[in-house]
Amino acid sequence: MSGYSIEPAAASQAIEQLEQILGELRAEIGRLSSVENDLLSDANWQGPNKQSFRSDFSAYLAAAAKLHDNGVEHLEALQGIVASYIQNER
């Protein structure tokens, strides 16, 4: 492919790093769900507006999930570009 070059070793490292980041983000989203349940339990919630907070927190978790999904799409695209480049350079 003329006009650009991809360093397969560096691209592979970038893919591995992105996979690690996405795994950590997925785990953090899971932990946040647990925190929400603990925080909003009747034993722990001390303030008013519990439903409002629950709604805002759910919107935050949805945004985090969307970020993760976007990262997965980016990872798949990056993997495809690298694989295509390597295939076409042979």
C-alpha positions, 0 to 999 in steps of 0.5 A: 500500500503506497503512501503510508506504512504501518509498523506491525510490531508497534501496531500490535502493541497498540492493539494490546494496550487498547485491549487492556484499557477496554478490559479495565474500563469494563471492570470499572463499569462493573464496579460502578454498578456495585457502588451504585447498589451499595450507595443507594441501599436503604441502609446507606442512603442518607439524603433526599433525591434518591431517585434523581441520583439513581437516574443521573447515575444510570445515565453516567453508566450508560455513557460509560458503556457507550464509551466502552462500545466505541472503544471496541469498535475502534479496536476492531477497526484497528485490527482490521486495518493492521491485518489488511495492511499486513495481507497486502504487503505480502 
